Amino acid sequence: MFTGLIEEVGSVLWIRATDRGTQLQLAAPRIAGGVHTGDSISVNGCCLTVAAHRREHITFDLVQETVVRTNLGELKRDSPVNLERALAAADRLGGHFVQGHIDCTANIIAFAESESRLEIGLSQDGTRYLAEKGSIAVNGISLTVAEVKPASFVTWIIPHTRRYTNLKTAQPGQLVNLEFDILAKYVERMVGAAAGGILLPGPYLIGCGRRRKSPGKRRADASVPPRP
């Protein structure tokens, strides 16, 4: 469980295929010294397990579903990634409950360098999980929804968030990971069950934004994954 408050922006050292699947290694000088093998860390909002760590470096194993469903498969050397360690029971909950389970990816529609308004494209199947003043995790960042449109939503980014997350380098067209508030998904399921068991397809089935195609098999020495 996470809160959506980013601790550090790490950088990709490499992402490559191995005999165990895909591995990702990051440089994370701020948090690496306090992690242990088996710890959970949110990487761009995706909950990953630490496979190995040494000094300022952290290594993760990625299953194919993670590569396909998230924007981690598009990472390349020096890509900035948002990092957050799992919430401790005694910590303050400054954002909202974030599970680290990505519902879908979507593209940034508008985000000018001189503006704080961020608009992200999203189909109606996805916007049904949003509410004005509700919460959403974008690349693992806990954000407040300012406006819900038929095919997009808007959130406003304060200077601190922009400065200390990878939104600092975000541009229109860039793919971001989205996780909807877990409360919205539970409420939909309970209401559907009470109405006779008729349930709408959830975000994992509808492809609420842009779902990446399978990247196929990488070369063992590849540091940059092939584009879909």
Stockholm file with secondary structure:
# STOCKHOLM 1.0

chainA/1-228         MFTGLIEEVGSVLWIRATDRGTQLQLAAPRIAGGVHTGDSISVNGCCLTVAAHRREHITFDLVQETVVRTNLGELKRDSPVNLERALAAADRLGGHFVQGHIDCTANIIAFAESESRLEIGLSQDGTRYLAEKGSIAVNGISLTVAEVKPASFVTWIIPHTRRYTNLKTAQPGQLVNLEFDILAKYVERMVGAAAGGILLPGPYLIGCGRRRKSPGKRRADASVPPRP
#=GR chainA/1-228 SS CBCSCCCEEEEEEEEEEETTEEEEEEECTTTGGGCCTTCEEEETTEEEEEEEEETTEEEEEECHHHHHHSGGGGCCTTCEEEEEECCCTTSCCCSCCBCSCCCEEEEEEECCTTCCEEEEECCHHHHTTCCTTCEEEETTEEEEEEEEETTEEEEECCHHHHHTSGGGGCCTTCEEEEEECHHHHHHHHHHHHHTTSCCCCCHHHHTCSCCCCCCCCCCTTCSSCCCC
#=GC SS_cons         CBCSCCCEEEEEEEEEEETTEEEEEEECTTTGGGCCTTCEEEETTEEEEEEEEETTEEEEEECHHHHHHSGGGGCCTTCEEEEEECCCTTSCCCSCCBCSCCCEEEEEEECCTTCCEEEEECCHHHHTTCCTTCEEEETTEEEEEEEEETTEEEEECCHHHHHTSGGGGCCTTCEEEEEECHHHHHHHHHHHHHTTSCCCCCHHHHTCSCCCCCCCCCCTTCSSCCCC
//
